[in-house]
Amino acid sequence: MPIAFNHTLILFCPILNQYIIIAIFNNLIDLPLLTMKYFINKIIQFFISILLVFAINRFLFLIFNSVHLQQFTFANVLQLLYKPLPLDFSTACYLTTLPFLIGLIAQFFQFEKIAKIIFWLIFFELFLVNFLSAIDVVVYREMAVKINFKLFSHLQHPTEVIRSAGLKYWLQGTLMVLFFTFFEFYFIKKIIGKWVFKIEFSILQKSISSIFILLIGAFLLIVGIRGGLQPVPINESEVYFSKNNFFNEVAVNPSWALIHSYIENKKILEGNPYKQFSDMEAKKNVDDLFFTGCHDTTIFVLRDNKLMHPNIVIIILESWSADVIESFGGMKNIAPHFDELCKEGIVFKNCYASGTLSDQGIPAVLSAYPAQPITSIIANPEKYPKLHCITQPLKENGYYTSFYFGGQLIYGNIKSYLYYFGFDEIKEQKDFPDFPSGKLGIHDSLMLQTWLQNINHFPTPFFTSLFTVSTHSPFDAPMPEVIKEGDYLKPYLNSIHYSDKCLADFFAAAKKTNWYKNTLFVLVSDHSHDSPLNINDEHAAKHCHIPLLFCGGAISDKWKGKVITKTCSQNDIVQTILHQTSIRNINYPFHWSKNLFNPYTKDFAYYSFTEGGGFITDSSEGRWEKPLNQIIGKGNQQNENAKKAKAYLQTLMNEYLSF
C-alpha cells in the first residue's frame, strides 16, 4: 500500500470511524448512541488540537529562525502546511494513547475523578511539547541542527547550559512556554469539556462497547505511530521535500525527532561502550593504518590522462554476496553476465562490506564512513553537518548529481541523507506511479531501463547512482525459477540471476550511447547475504565478502581484466574515485577512505556487526565479540587483528559521538 495513501487513511480514520463504529453498535446491541459518540468526539478533538499546537510551534520556529528564509517562497508556505503531517500524526498518536486509555476506563466506570487525571496529563504533555519546541528553536538558532539526544549529556552540567545563553533569552523562552501551555490547555479544556458523560446501561453493554472501542482505537493509534501499513515504519525522510535543508528541518516534528534520536542512541548516551584502550593509543593505531608517508601517489587507470572529469556511475547492488560470482571465488552460473563485465574492468577480489544493513552500506559507499554496530549515522540527521559525501567535491567541480531507487527511500532515513547532501535529482518508487511493482518496489529491469533513458539527458559531467531492489527479500523477481540448487536460498540465488540479466541488458544499451566512452562505472554491493558457501557464521569475514568492480568506457584498455587482490572496503571507493580525477579538495578529507591505486596504502578492511567488529588483512582475520569479550579469527595475526578492530571501533565511535 503506498505510504501517501496510508497517511490519508490515518487522517480520515478518526472522523469516519466514529460513524462506522456507531453504526455497527447500533445494530449489535441496544447501546445509547450518545455515549459512544461523545467519547469518540473527545478523542478526535484532542487529536486535532495537538496538530494545531504543532502548527503553532512550527510557525514560531520559522519566525525565530527567519535568517534562513532568504529563499522562502509561497510554494514553501503551502508545502509546510501539509508536508509535516506524517510525523505530526505519528507524534499526535503517541500523545493521544494515554488520554485514550484513561478516558476509556473513566467512561466504563463512570468515574469523573479519574477523568480529571486526563487533564493533568494533557497539561503535562502540552508543557513538554512546548518546552521541547522552545529548545529546538534555540538549538537551531545557535547550531543549525535539530534537537537531538546529545542534549542529554549537556544536562549533566546545567550551569554551563544556563550560562551559554543570556538571561533575557531564558526569561523569554520560559514565559513563552508557560503562556502557550496555559493558553492551549485552556482552549483544549473548553473545547473538550467533560470526558465522562453519565448514563445508565448494563455491564454487558459497557463491556462490549469498551472492548470494541479499545481494539479499534489501539489499531488506529499503532498504525498512526508507525506511519501507515507499509513495511518500513516512518522516519524523518517522509517529510523531507526541499533542496533547501532548512525547510526539511522545519517540517520535522521536534518531539518526534528527539524520541527517535534517543531510541537510536540510547546505548551510547553514557559514553563510548567500545572503549578498550586510552583514546590516544586507539587513535595512533588507526592513524598508522592510513599512513603512507610522503607517498601520495596514484596509478591512473583511466583511458586518457586528460579525462580528469569522467562521468561517474555507481550501481549499488542490494545484498549481492561475492559468493554468487565466479570471478570472486564464488558459485558458477549464478551471475554469468557479471563475470563477463569483470573481463572488461578491474576486479577488486578481496573487498568487504562495512556493515550488514543498507543504511550502513549507503554512507560507506557514498560518504566513506564506516558502519557502527548499534546505530547508523544516516539515521541521525543532526550528525550530517560533520559528515561528507562524494557529491560535495563533485558538485563544486560542475557535476550534475542524481540518485535512483525503485523502492521507498524512507528506509533507514536514506532520503533525508540524500536531500541534505544536495543531490540534484532524487527518484524513488512513488515518482513512477504507473510502473508495475513487486512487494518492495519496481523491479530492476524496468528501473534500469528508465534510469538509462534519463541519463541520456543528463548534463555532463555527471555523477549518478542507482540502488537495486529485486535481490532483497522476499525475492519476488518476475522470472521463472532457473537456479535449482541452494535449498532455502534458491529464491535469493534466482533473484541474483534475474538482476544479473537486467545488468547485462543495461550495459548492452549503455555501450551504444555517446557518454559511455567517458564514463567510469563502479558496481558494489551495499552488504552481503547468506549463501550456500557462508551460512554458518554471520560474523565471520567471509560473510561480509562483496563484489567491487570498476568498469566502463573510461577504463584504459591495458587495465581491463585486471584483478586486484589488495584487501579493501566499501569505504575506499570515494578516495579511489576522486584520485582518478583532477578533484582535490581538503575540505572533504574522507579520512576513513584510502586510495586503492596508491601502491603504498596498506591492505586491510574493517567491518562491524551487532556488538562487535572485525579486521581483515591479506593473511589473517580477527574479530572481537564484545558481549563475551571474545576474540575469534584465523591466521597467525588474529589477536593483533582483533586489537586493531577494537582500536578502529573505539576511534570511530569517539568520532561518531563527537558529531
C-alpha positions in Angstrom: 0.0 0.0 0.0 1.6 3.4 -1.0 2.6 5.4 2.0 0.8 8.5 0.8 -2.5 6.5 0.9 -1.6 5.3 4.4 -1.4 8.9 5.7 -4.6 9.9 4.0 -6.2 6.9 5.6 -4.9 7.9 9.0 -6.1 11.5 8.5 -9.7 10.5 7.9 -10.0 7.3 10.0 -10.8 9.1 13.3 -13.6 11.1 11.6 -15.1 8.2 9.6 -14.8 5.6 12.3 -17.0 7.5 14.8 -19.9 6.9 12.4 -18.8 3.4 11.4 -18.4 2.3 15.0 -21.7 3.8 16.0 -23.5 2.2 13.1 -22.1 -1.2 14.0 -23.0 -0.9 17.6 -26.5 0.4 16.8 -27.1 -3.0 15.1 -25.2 -5.2 17.6 -26.8 -4.1 20.9 -29.2 -1.5 22.2 -26.4 0.9 23.3 -27.2 4.5 23.9 -25.8 6.2 20.8 -25.0 9.5 22.6 -22.4 7.9 25.0 -20.3 6.4 22.3 -20.3 9.4 20.0 -19.5 11.6 23.0 -16.3 9.7 23.9 -15.1 9.3 20.3 -15.6 13.1 19.7 -13.3 13.8 22.8 -10.5 11.8 21.3 -10.9 13.4 17.9 -11.0 16.9 19.3 -7.9 16.3 21.4 -6.0 14.8 18.4 -6.8 17.8 16.2 -5.9 20.2 18.9 -2.5 18.6 19.2 -2.0 19.0 15.5 -2.8 22.7 15.8 -0.2 23.0 18.6 2.4 21.5 16.3 1.4 24.0 13.6 1.7 27.0 16.0 5.2 25.8 17.2 6.3 25.4 13.6 5.3 28.9 12.8 7.3 30.2 15.8 10.3 28.1 14.6 10.1 30.0 11.3 9.8 33.4 13.0 12.7 32.9 15.3 14.9 31.4 12.6 14.0 33.9 9.9 17.6 34.4 9.0 17.3 31.2 7.0 14.4 32.4 4.9 16.2 34.1 2.0 14.8 31.6 -0.5 11.4 31.4 1.1 8.5 31.3 -1.5 4.8 31.0 -1.4 5.1 27.4 -2.6 7.2 26.7 0.6 4.4 28.1 2.7 1.9 25.8 1.2 4.2 22.8 1.4 4.8 23.4 5.1 1.1 23.2 5.7 0.9 19.6 4.7 4.4 18.1 4.3 5.0 17.8 8.1 1.7 15.9 8.6 3.1 12.4 8.6 5.4 13.0 11.6 2.9 15.2 13.3 0.3 12.5 13.0 2.7 9.9 14.4 3.6 12.2 17.4 -0.1 13.1 18.0 -0.9 9.4 18.1 1.8 8.9 20.8 0.3 11.8 22.8 -3.2 10.5 22.4 -2.6 7.0 23.6 -2.7 7.6 27.4 -5.7 10.0 27.3 -7.5 7.4 25.2 -6.8 4.6 27.6 -7.6 6.5 30.8 -10.6 8.1 29.2 -12.0 4.7 28.2 -11.5 3.4 31.8 -13.2 6.5 33.2 -16.1 6.2 30.8 -16.5 2.5 31.6 -16.6 3.0 35.4 -18.3 6.4 35.1 -15.6 7.9 37.3 -15.4 11.7 36.8 -12.5 11.9 39.3 -10.4 9.6 37.1 -11.3 11.7 34.1 -9.7 14.7 35.8 -6.3 12.9 35.7 -6.5 13.2 31.9 -6.4 17.0 32.1 -3.3 16.9 34.3 -1.8 14.5 31.7 -2.8 16.8 28.9 -1.3 19.8 30.7 2.0 17.9 31.2 2.1 16.8 27.5 1.5 20.3 26.3 4.2 21.7 28.6 6.6 19.0 27.3 5.8 19.6 23.7 6.2 23.4 24.0 9.3 23.0 26.1 11.0 20.8 23.5 9.9 23.1 20.7 11.4 26.1 22.5 14.7 24.2 23.0 14.5 23.2 19.3 14.2 26.9 18.3 17.2 27.9 20.4 19.4 25.0 19.4 18.8 25.6 15.7 19.4 29.3 16.0 22.7 28.6 17.7 24.0 25.5 16.0 21.7 25.0 12.9 20.8 21.4 14.0 17.6 19.9 15.3 17.1 18.9 18.9 18.8 15.6 19.5 19.9 13.1 22.1 23.3 14.8 22.7 21.5 17.4 24.7 21.1 14.9 27.5 24.8 14.9 28.0 24.8 18.7 28.5 22.2 18.4 31.2 24.9 16.9 33.4 26.3 20.4 33.7 23.2 22.7 33.9 25.1 25.8 35.0 27.0 25.7 31.7 23.8 25.4 29.8 22.3 28.4 31.6 25.5 30.5 31.1 25.5 29.7 27.4 22.6 32.0 26.7 21.7 35.4 28.1 19.2 35.8 31.0 16.9 37.7 28.6 16.6 34.7 26.3 15.9 32.3 29.2 13.2 34.6 30.5 11.7 35.0 27.1 11.7 31.3 26.5 10.3 30.4 29.9 7.5 32.9 29.6 6.6 31.8 26.1 6.4 28.1 27.1 4.2 28.9 30.1 2.0 31.3 28.1 1.4 28.9 25.3 1.0 25.9 27.6 -1.7 27.6 29.7 -3.4 29.1 26.7 -3.5 25.9 24.7 -4.6 23.9 27.8 -7.5 26.4 28.5 -8.5 26.1 24.8 -8.5 22.3 24.8 -10.3 22.1 28.1 -13.0 24.4 26.8 -13.4 22.5 23.6 -13.4 19.1 25.1 -15.3 19.8 28.3 -16.1 16.7 30.4 -14.6 13.3 29.5 -17.3 11.3 31.1 -21.0 11.5 30.1 -23.1 9.8 32.7 -25.8 7.4 31.5 -27.0 4.1 32.8 -26.6 1.0 30.7 -25.8 -2.7 31.5 -22.4 -4.2 32.3 -22.7 -6.3 29.1 -23.3 -3.2 27.0 -20.4 -1.4 28.7 -18.0 -4.3 28.3 -18.8 -5.0 24.6 -18.6 -1.3 23.7 -15.4 -0.7 25.6 -13.6 -3.7 24.2 -14.7 -2.8 20.7 -13.5 0.8 21.1 -10.3 -0.4 22.6 -9.5 -2.7 19.7 -10.4 -0.1 17.0 -8.6 2.7 18.9 -5.5 0.7 19.6 -5.3 -0.4 15.9 -5.6 3.2 14.6 -3.1 4.5 17.2 -0.5 1.9 16.4 -0.9 2.4 12.6 -0.6 6.1 13.2 2.5 5.8 15.3 4.3 3.7 12.7 3.1 6.0 9.9 0.9 3.6 8.0 0.6 0.0 6.9 3.7 0.0 4.7 6.6 -2.4 5.6 9.0 0.3 6.7 8.0 2.5 9.7 8.0 6.2 9.3 11.1 8.3 9.8 12.4 11.8 9.1 12.7 11.0 5.4 9.0 11.0 4.9 8.7 14.8 5.5 11.9 15.9 3.5 10.8 17.7 0.4 13.2 20.6 -0.4 16.7 21.0 -1.7 16.9 23.8 0.9 17.6 21.8 4.0 16.2 24.4 6.3 12.6 23.7 5.1 13.2 20.0 5.6 14.2 20.6 9.2 11.2 22.9 9.8 9.0 20.0 8.7 10.5 17.6 11.2 8.5 17.4 14.4 11.0 18.2 17.2 9.3 15.9 19.8 9.4 13.0 17.3 13.0 13.8 16.3 14.2 13.7 19.9 12.4 10.4 20.7 13.8 8.9 17.5 17.3 10.2 18.2 17.2 8.8 21.8 16.0 5.4 20.7 18.8 5.2 18.0 21.5 6.2 20.5 20.3 5.2 24.0 23.0 2.6 24.3 25.7 5.2 23.9 24.3 8.0 26.0 26.7 7.3 28.8 29.8 7.3 26.5 31.6 5.0 24.2 30.7 1.4 25.0 33.6 0.1 23.0 36.5 1.8 24.9 39.3 -0.7 25.4 42.4 1.5 25.3 43.3 5.1 26.0 41.9 7.3 23.3 45.4 8.3 22.3 46.6 4.7 21.9 43.5 3.8 19.9 43.8 6.7 17.6 47.5 6.1 17.0 46.7 2.5 15.9 44.2 3.8 13.4 46.4 6.6 12.1 49.1 4.1 11.4 46.7 2.1 9.2 46.2 5.1 6.9 49.7 6.4 7.0 51.5 6.3 3.6 54.4 8.6 4.5 55.1 11.1 1.7 53.8 8.7 -0.9 50.7 10.4 -2.1 50.9 8.9 -5.5 48.3 7.4 -7.8 48.4 4.9 -10.7 46.0 6.2 -13.2 43.7 3.6 -14.8 41.5 5.7 -17.0 41.6 5.6 -20.8 43.1 9.1 -21.2 45.0 11.1 -18.6 43.3 14.2 -19.9 40.0 12.7 -18.9 40.0 14.3 -15.5 36.3 14.8 -15.1 34.8 11.5 -16.2 31.2 10.7 -15.8 30.8 8.6 -12.6 28.1 5.9 -12.2 27.8 3.9 -9.1 25.4 0.9 -9.1 24.7 -0.3 -5.5 23.7 -3.9 -5.7 21.2 -4.9 -3.0 22.5 -7.9 -0.9 24.9 -9.2 -3.5 27.5 -11.6 -2.0 30.8 -12.3 -3.6 29.9 -15.9 -3.2 27.4 -15.7 -6.1 30.1 -14.5 -8.6 32.6 -16.9 -10.0 35.2 -14.2 -10.7 35.3 -13.5 -6.9 35.7 -17.2 -6.0 32.0 -17.8 -5.8 29.5 -20.1 -7.4 29.3 -20.7 -11.1 26.4 -19.7 -13.4 24.6 -17.6 -10.8 25.7 -14.3 -12.3 27.3 -15.1 -15.6 26.8 -11.6 -17.1 28.6 -10.0 -14.2 31.5 -12.4 -14.9 31.6 -11.1 -18.4 31.7 -7.5 -17.1 34.7 -8.5 -15.0 36.7 -9.2 -18.2 36.1 -5.6 -19.2 37.1 -3.9 -16.0 39.1 -4.1 -12.8 38.1 -6.7 -10.2 38.8 -6.0 -6.5 38.7 -9.6 -5.4 39.0 -9.1 -1.7 36.5 -6.3 -0.9 34.4 -6.4 2.3 31.2 -4.6 3.3 31.5 -2.2 6.2 28.2 -3.4 7.8 25.2 -5.6 7.5 22.4 -3.3 6.5 21.6 -0.9 3.6 21.6 2.2 5.8 25.1 1.3 6.8 26.2 0.4 3.2 25.0 3.7 1.6 27.1 6.0 3.8 30.0 3.6 3.5 29.9 3.8 -0.3 28.9 7.5 -0.8 30.4 9.1 2.3 33.3 6.7 3.1 32.0 6.4 6.6 32.4 3.1 8.4 29.4 1.2 9.8 28.7 1.4 13.5 27.5 -1.7 15.3 24.4 -0.4 17.2 23.2 2.5 15.1 23.6 4.1 11.6 24.9 7.6 11.1 22.3 8.4 8.4 19.5 7.6 11.0 20.7 10.7 12.9 20.3 13.9 10.7 21.9 16.0 13.5 25.2 14.5 12.6 25.1 15.3 8.9 26.9 18.6 9.2 30.1 16.7 10.2 29.6 14.0 7.6 30.8 14.4 4.0 29.5 12.9 0.7 31.2 12.4 -2.6 28.7 14.7 -4.2 30.2 17.7 -2.4 33.5 17.9 -4.2 31.9 16.7 -7.4 29.2 19.5 -7.4 31.9 22.1 -6.7 33.5 20.9 -9.9 30.4 21.2 -12.1 29.0 17.7 -11.8 25.2 17.0 -12.1 24.2 14.5 -9.4 21.3 12.1 -9.0 20.2 9.0 -7.1 17.6 6.4 -8.2 15.9 3.7 -6.2 12.9 1.5 -7.2 11.7 1.2 -3.6 10.9 3.7 -0.7 13.7 5.9 0.4 12.3 6.3 3.9 14.1 3.1 4.7 17.0 3.8 7.0 16.4 7.6 6.6 18.2 7.4 3.2 16.0 10.1 1.7 16.9 12.8 4.3 20.6 11.9 3.8 20.3 12.4 0.0 18.4 15.7 0.4 20.9 17.0 2.9 23.8 16.4 0.5 22.1 18.2 -2.3 21.6 15.6 -5.0 20.1 17.5 -8.0 17.7 14.7 -8.7 16.3 12.1 -6.3 13.9 9.5 -7.7 12.1 6.6 -5.9 9.1 4.3 -6.4 6.4 6.9 -5.8 7.9 9.0 -8.7 6.9 6.3 -11.1 3.2 5.6 -10.1 2.4 3.9 -13.4 5.2 1.3 -13.2 4.3 -2.2 -12.1 5.9 -3.1 -8.8 6.8 -6.1 -6.7 6.4 -6.3 -2.9 9.2 -3.9 -2.2 9.3 -1.8 -5.3 9.9 -1.5 -9.0 12.0 -4.4 -10.3 15.5 -3.9 -11.6 14.7 -4.4 -15.3 12.3 -1.5 -15.6 14.2 0.7 -13.2 17.5 0.3 -15.0 15.8 1.0 -18.4 14.2 4.2 -17.0 17.4 5.3 -15.4 19.3 4.8 -18.7 16.8 6.8 -20.6 17.2 9.7 -18.1 21.0 9.5 -18.1 20.9 10.2 -21.8 19.6 13.7 -20.9 21.9 14.5 -18.0 24.4 17.4 -18.5 28.0 16.3 -18.4 30.0 15.6 -16.4 27.5 13.7 -14.2 27.5 11.6 -11.1 24.6 9.2 -10.8 23.8 6.2 -8.6 21.2 3.6 -8.7 20.3 1.2 -5.8 18.8 -2.0 -7.0 15.8 -3.7 -5.2 15.0 -7.1 -6.7 17.6 -9.0 -4.8 16.0 -8.1 -1.4 13.7 -10.4 0.4 11.0 -11.6 -0.5 12.9 -12.1 -3.8 9.8 -11.9 -6.0 11.8 -11.4 -9.2 9.5 -11.6 -12.3 11.1 -14.7 -13.9 10.7 -18.5 -13.8 13.0 -20.4 -11.4 16.3 -21.1 -13.2 18.6 -22.0 -10.3 17.6 -25.4 -8.8 20.3 -25.6 -6.1 20.7 -23.8 -2.8 17.8 -25.3 -0.8 16.1 -22.5 1.1 18.4 -20.0 -0.6 17.1 -20.8 -4.0 14.8 -17.7 -4.2 17.8 -15.5 -3.3 20.0 -17.1 -6.0 17.3 -16.8 -8.6 16.8 -13.1 -7.8 20.6 -12.6 -8.3 20.3 -14.4 -11.7 17.4 -12.1 -12.7 19.2 -8.9 -11.6 22.4 -10.1 -13.4 20.4 -10.4 -16.7 19.0 -6.9 -16.1 22.5 -5.5 -15.7 23.5 -7.2 -19.0 20.7 -5.5 -20.8 21.5 -2.2 -19.2 25.2 -2.3 -20.2 24.4 -3.5 -23.8 22.2 -0.4 -24.2 24.6 1.9 -22.4 27.5 1.0 -24.6 25.6 2.5 -27.6 25.4 5.9 -26.0 27.7 8.9 -26.6 28.5 9.3 -23.0 29.6 5.7 -22.3 33.2 6.2 -23.5 33.8 8.9 -20.9 32.2 7.1 -18.0 33.6 5.2 -15.1 31.2 2.6 -13.6 31.5 1.3 -10.1 29.5 -1.8 -9.2 29.4 -2.7 -5.5 27.1 -4.3 -3.0 25.6 -2.5 -0.1 26.2 -5.5 2.1 26.5 -9.3 1.7 24.0 -12.1 2.3 23.8 -15.7 3.3 24.9 -18.1 0.5 25.4 -21.8 0.3 29.1 -21.1 0.9 28.8 -18.9 4.1 25.7 -19.9 6.1 27.5 -21.0 9.3 28.8 -17.7 10.8 27.3 -14.3 10.0 30.1 -12.6 12.0 32.9 -14.1 10.0 34.8 -12.1 7.5 33.7 -14.3 4.6 30.1 -13.3 5.3 31.0 -9.7 4.5 32.8 -10.5 1.3 31.2 -8.5 -1.5 31.9 -7.7 -5.2 33.6 -4.5 -6.2 34.2 -3.8 -9.9 35.4 -0.7 -11.8 34.5 -0.8 -15.5 33.1 1.3 -18.4 34.4 3.1 -21.4 36.7 5.3 -19.3 38.9 2.4 -18.2 42.2 2.1 -20.1 42.4 -1.0 -22.3 45.6 -2.2 -20.5 43.7 -2.4 -17.2 40.7 -4.3 -18.5 40.5 -7.8 -17.0 43.0 -6.9 -14.2 42.4 -8.5 -10.8 43.4 -6.5 -7.6 44.0 -8.7 -4.6 44.5 -5.9 -2.1 42.2 -6.3 0.9 39.8 -3.3 0.8 36.4 -2.0 1.8 33.4 -0.1 0.5 34.9 2.9 2.4 37.8 3.1 0.0 35.7 3.8 -3.1 35.4 7.5 -2.6 39.1 8.3 -2.3 39.9 5.9 -5.2 37.4 7.6 -7.5 38.5 11.1 -6.6 42.2 10.4 -7.1 41.4 9.3 -10.6 40.1 12.8 -11.3 41.6 16.2 -11.1 39.5 16.9 -8.0 41.5 17.6 -4.8 39.6 19.3 -2.0 41.0 19.4 1.5 37.6 20.5 2.8 36.4 16.9 2.4 39.2 14.7 3.6 37.3 11.4 3.8 39.9 10.2 6.3 38.3 6.7 6.7 39.0 6.0 3.0 42.2 5.0 1.2 43.2 5.3 -2.4 43.4 1.7 -3.8 45.6 2.7 -6.7 48.3 4.1 -4.4 50.7 1.2 -4.0 51.8 2.4 -0.6 48.4 2.1 1.1 48.0 -0.8 3.5 45.9 -3.8 2.8 43.1 -4.1 5.3 39.4 -3.9 5.8 37.3 -3.2 8.9 33.7 -4.4 9.3 31.1 -4.2 12.1 28.3 -6.4 13.3 25.9 -6.2 16.2 28.1 -5.6 19.3 31.5 -6.0 17.8 33.9 -5.5 14.9 36.4 -7.3 12.7 39.6 -6.6 10.9 40.9 -8.4 7.8 44.3 -8.4 6.1 45.6 -10.5 3.2 46.9 -13.2 5.5 44.7 -13.1 8.7 41.5 -12.0 10.2 40.3 -11.4 13.7 37.1 -10.1 15.3 36.1 -9.0 18.8 32.7 -10.2 20.1 32.0 -7.6 22.8 29.3 -9.4 24.9 31.7 -12.3 25.7 34.8 -10.2 25.3 35.9 -13.0 22.9 38.4 -13.0 20.1 37.7 -15.2 17.1 39.7 -15.5 13.9 42.2 -17.3 11.8 45.8 -16.9 10.8 48.9 -16.0 12.8 47.9 -12.4 13.4 44.3 -13.0 14.6 44.9 -11.5 18.0 46.7 -8.5 16.5 43.9 -8.0 14.0 41.3 -8.2 16.8 43.3 -5.5 18.7 43.1 -3.3 15.6 39.4 -4.0 15.3 39.0 -2.7 18.9 41.1 0.4 18.3 39.3 1.1 15.0 35.9 0.7 16.6 36.8 2.8 19.6 38.1 5.7 17.5 35.2 5.5 15.1 32.6 5.7 17.9 34.5 8.5 19.6 34.2 10.5 16.4 30.6 9.5 16.0 29.7 10.7 19.5 31.5 14.0 18.9 29.4 14.8 15.8 
